[in-house]
Amino acid sequence: MLMDVDRRRKLLAYLRRVRYDIFENTCTQLGIQYSLPPPYTRRITKRWLVKKAFCIKVFQEAQKLKAAEKLKQRREWQAKARAAQEQQDQQGQEKQKQEKQGQEKPAQEGTPV
C-alpha cells in the first residue's frame, strides 16, 4: 500500500509539471488535496550537527573579535572628538579674551589725559 501511495505521489508530481490542467481535473475527480513537498530537505546526521555547531561557535568568536575592534575604534573616535571639542573651546575662550581686550583698549584711548 505504501509503495502504491508513493507511486501515486510521484505520478501526480509528474502530471503537475507536464499537464497542469489534467492534474487539476484528476485531483478534483479523485477528491485529492495535493500539497507540495518541501523544496529541500537535508538528512540530519551527527556529523552535520557537529559541523553546524562548530560553524556557529566560530561565527560567534568572530563576532566577539569584531565587537572588540569596533569598541576600540569607537573609543579612539570619541577621544579624537573630545580633543577636537576641547581645542574649539580653547580657541573660543581665546577669541572672547581678545574681544574683551580689544573693547577695553579703545575706551582707554578715547579718554583725555
C-alpha positions as a LaTeX table, in Angstrom:
\begin{tabular}{lrrr}
\hline
Residue & $x$ (\AA) & $y$ (\AA) & $z$ (\AA) \\
\hline
Met1 & 0.00 & 0.00 & 0.00 \\
Leu2 & 2.84 & 2.45 & 0.88 \\
Met3 & 4.50 & 1.70 & $-2.43$ \\
Asp4 & 1.27 & 2.49 & $-4.29$ \\
Val5 & 0.81 & 5.76 & $-2.38$ \\
Asp6 & 4.40 & 6.74 & $-3.17$ \\
Arg7 & 3.91 & 5.82 & $-6.83$ \\
Arg8 & 0.70 & 7.89 & $-6.98$ \\
Arg9 & 2.53 & 10.84 & $-5.40$ \\
Lys10 & 5.31 & 10.65 & $-7.99$ \\
Leu11 & 2.86 & 10.37 & $-10.86$ \\
Leu12 & 0.86 & 13.34 & $-9.58$ \\
Ala13 & 4.05 & 15.40 & $-9.28$ \\
Tyr14 & 4.96 & 14.48 & $-12.86$ \\
Leu15 & 1.47 & 15.27 & $-14.10$ \\
Arg16 & 1.54 & 18.60 & $-12.27$ \\
Arg17 & 4.80 & 19.56 & $-14.02$ \\
Val18 & 3.76 & 18.42 & $-17.50$ \\
Arg19 & $-0.03$ & 18.98 & $-17.85$ \\
Tyr20 & $-1.39$ & 21.13 & $-15.05$ \\
Asp21 & $-4.94$ & 21.25 & $-16.40$ \\
Ile22 & $-5.23$ & 17.44 & $-16.38$ \\
Phe23 & $-3.59$ & 17.38 & $-12.94$ \\
Glu24 & $-6.26$ & 19.72 & $-11.54$ \\
Asn25 & $-9.05$ & 17.72 & $-13.15$ \\
Thr26 & $-7.68$ & 14.45 & $-11.74$ \\
Cys27 & $-7.37$ & 15.91 & $-8.24$ \\
Thr28 & $-10.95$ & 17.18 & $-8.26$ \\
Gln29 & $-12.34$ & 13.87 & $-9.58$ \\
Leu30 & $-10.44$ & 11.82 & $-7.01$ \\
Gly31 & $-11.00$ & 14.34 & $-4.20$ \\
Ile32 & $-7.28$ & 14.64 & $-3.54$ \\
Gln33 & $-5.86$ & 17.62 & $-1.68$ \\
Tyr34 & $-2.36$ & 17.85 & $-3.19$ \\
Ser35 & 0.27 & 19.54 & $-1.04$ \\
Leu36 & 3.68 & 20.48 & $-2.33$ \\
Pro37 & 6.69 & 18.67 & $-0.90$ \\
Pro38 & 9.29 & 20.80 & 0.86 \\
Pro39 & 11.66 & 22.41 & $-1.64$ \\
Tyr40 & 14.75 & 20.98 & 0.04 \\
Thr41 & 15.32 & 18.53 & 2.84 \\
Arg42 & 18.64 & 17.73 & 4.43 \\
Arg43 & 19.33 & 14.42 & 6.01 \\
Ile44 & 20.40 & 15.26 & 9.53 \\
Thr45 & 23.45 & 13.31 & 10.61 \\
Lys46 & 25.63 & 13.55 & 13.67 \\
Arg47 & 28.50 & 14.84 & 11.52 \\
Trp48 & 26.29 & 17.61 & 10.12 \\
Leu49 & 25.13 & 18.62 & 13.62 \\
Val50 & 28.73 & 18.79 & 14.88 \\
Lys51 & 29.80 & 20.80 & 11.84 \\
Lys52 & 26.90 & 23.21 & 12.30 \\
Ala53 & 27.69 & 23.67 & 16.00 \\
Phe54 & 31.35 & 24.31 & 15.13 \\
Cys55 & 30.43 & 26.87 & 12.47 \\
Ile56 & 28.14 & 28.67 & 14.91 \\
Lys57 & 30.90 & 28.75 & 17.54 \\
Val58 & 33.43 & 30.13 & 15.01 \\
Phe59 & 30.91 & 32.76 & 13.89 \\
Gln60 & 30.26 & 33.83 & 17.50 \\
Glu61 & 34.00 & 34.13 & 18.20 \\
Ala62 & 34.45 & 36.21 & 15.05 \\
Gln63 & 31.59 & 38.47 & 16.18 \\
Lys64 & 33.27 & 38.91 & 19.58 \\
Leu65 & 36.54 & 39.92 & 17.91 \\
Lys66 & 34.73 & 42.34 & 15.63 \\
Ala67 & 32.85 & 43.80 & 18.57 \\
Ala68 & 36.10 & 44.34 & 20.47 \\
Glu69 & 37.66 & 46.00 & 17.42 \\
Lys70 & 34.61 & 48.22 & 16.92 \\
Leu71 & 34.67 & 49.21 & 20.60 \\
Lys72 & 38.36 & 50.11 & 20.29 \\
Gln73 & 37.68 & 52.21 & 17.19 \\
Arg74 & 34.70 & 53.88 & 18.85 \\
Arg75 & 36.80 & 54.83 & 21.88 \\
Glu76 & 39.52 & 56.25 & 19.61 \\
Trp77 & 36.91 & 58.23 & 17.69 \\
Gln78 & 35.39 & 59.56 & 20.91 \\
Ala79 & 38.84 & 60.58 & 22.20 \\
Lys80 & 39.53 & 62.43 & 18.94 \\
Ala81 & 36.13 & 64.10 & 19.11 \\
Arg82 & 36.73 & 65.19 & 22.73 \\
Ala83 & 40.17 & 66.58 & 21.84 \\
Ala84 & 38.72 & 68.50 & 18.90 \\
Gln85 & 35.90 & 69.85 & 21.08 \\
Glu86 & 38.37 & 70.96 & 23.77 \\
Gln87 & 40.51 & 72.64 & 21.14 \\
Gln88 & 37.48 & 74.50 & 19.80 \\
Asp89 & 36.51 & 75.52 & 23.33 \\
Gln90 & 40.02 & 76.88 & 23.98 \\
Gln91 & 40.00 & 78.80 & 20.71 \\
Gly92 & 36.59 & 80.23 & 21.56 \\
Gln93 & 37.82 & 81.33 & 25.01 \\
Glu94 & 40.90 & 82.96 & 23.48 \\
Lys95 & 38.74 & 84.85 & 20.98 \\
Gln96 & 36.49 & 86.06 & 23.79 \\
Lys97 & 39.53 & 87.29 & 25.75 \\
Gln98 & 40.86 & 89.08 & 22.67 \\
Glu99 & 37.48 & 90.68 & 22.02 \\
Lys100 & 37.27 & 91.89 & 25.63 \\
Gln101 & 40.78 & 93.30 & 25.46 \\
Gly102 & 40.01 & 94.91 & 22.10 \\
Gln103 & 36.90 & 96.56 & 23.54 \\
Glu104 & 38.73 & 97.86 & 26.61 \\
Lys105 & 41.62 & 99.47 & 24.71 \\
Pro106 & 39.57 & 101.94 & 22.61 \\
Ala107 & 37.70 & 103.04 & 25.70 \\
Gln108 & 41.01 & 103.87 & 27.43 \\
Glu109 & 42.45 & 105.65 & 24.40 \\
Gly110 & 39.37 & 107.81 & 23.95 \\
Thr111 & 39.66 & 109.49 & 27.42 \\
Pro112 & 41.79 & 112.67 & 27.57 \\
Val113 & 44.74 & 112.68 & 29.90 \\
\hline
\end{tabular}
